[in-house]
Amino acid sequence: MAILQLHSAAKSFGNKVVIEKVSFTLNTGEILGVFGRNGCGKSTLLKMLFGTEKSNFIRVSINEERFDPKQNIKNQQIAYLPQHPFLPKNIKVRDVIPIYFEEEKKQDAIFYDSMISQIAAKKVGELSMGQLRYLEVLLIGNLSHPFIMLDEPFSMIEPLYKIEIKKFLNKLKNDKGIITTDHYYEDVLAITTKNLLLKDGESYVVQSRDDLRSLEYLKS
Ligand SMILES: Nc1ncnc2c1ncn2[C@@H]1O[C@H](COP(=O)(O)OP(=O)(O)OP(=O)(O)O)[C@@H](O)[C@H]1O
């Protein structure tokens, strides 16, 4: 059991305040959905937590100990699926897996996944968006980090792979705390156990679709 708490955070680009008053708590076993209109700061917030975007200010704890995002990559606490595909196009799927995992058992868990074994001989650049995103989610999800953040795992992918990603994340949450963001909000709501919305730099707890409407993310 692990607990990630974002107590407060702030981020501006020049005069533009993107993150001002944002907080959440995430336990192992939970999936937190982060909603918000284009440009509200979802990716920025994830990158601040991952440690690749400098914060003006951030206070985070893991298991009630101060967590410094700058040490995250080294300490392997929070894994991150970026919004845009990140695997090199020229490499075969079967050759990507050992780059991420030395341990044979871990390699096999991905290689013998029924959706992956069918595409193992293909080059990454030949995969459909769904195949590619599914592979990326499996690679990031199988890392040993107790927390995982996914930036738009459902965008532009075939329904078949959305179903597989949801199945995988539902299983994965037994061992990890997961944060996901996506404009495909129905897919997000189908798997999340708690949700928040970012608006004008602040986070709001979302308990229903009605909250998404009253916060003007969805049309009333
Ligand atoms: N490196 C940067 N320099 C200047 N402004 C930036 C930079 N990165 C992001 N921004 C601005 O910060 C705001 C938040 O961007 P961010 O990508 O976090 O939004 P988002 O909520 O993830 O959007 P989307 O839903 O479109 O992916 C936007 O106005 C964006 O233009």
The ligand as an ORCA input file, in Angstrom:
! r2SCAN-3c Opt
* xyz 0 1
  N       6.998     25.120    -22.601
  C       5.981     25.975    -22.597
  N       6.160     27.291    -22.801
  C       5.135     28.152    -22.753
  N       3.879     27.799    -22.534
  C       3.605     26.496    -22.347
  C       4.643     25.512    -22.370
  N       4.092     24.307    -22.133
  C       2.768     24.519    -21.984
  N       2.475     25.822    -22.117
  C       1.163     26.440    -21.984
  O       0.622     26.046    -20.744
  C      -0.763     25.771    -20.867
  C      -1.032     24.367    -20.396
  O      -0.525     23.436    -21.355
  P      -0.758     21.873    -21.187
  O      -0.110     21.209    -22.354
  O      -0.338     21.462    -19.838
  O      -2.338     21.754    -21.307
  P      -3.270     20.463    -21.377
  O      -4.350     20.672    -20.377
  O      -2.448     19.245    -21.241
  O      -3.859     20.610    -22.858
  P      -4.398     19.500    -23.899
  O      -5.687     18.986    -23.350
  O      -4.591     20.288    -25.156
  O      -3.327     18.430    -24.024
  C      -1.128     26.029    -22.329
  O      -1.629     27.334    -22.427
  C       0.183     25.903    -23.043
  O       0.205     26.698    -24.199
*
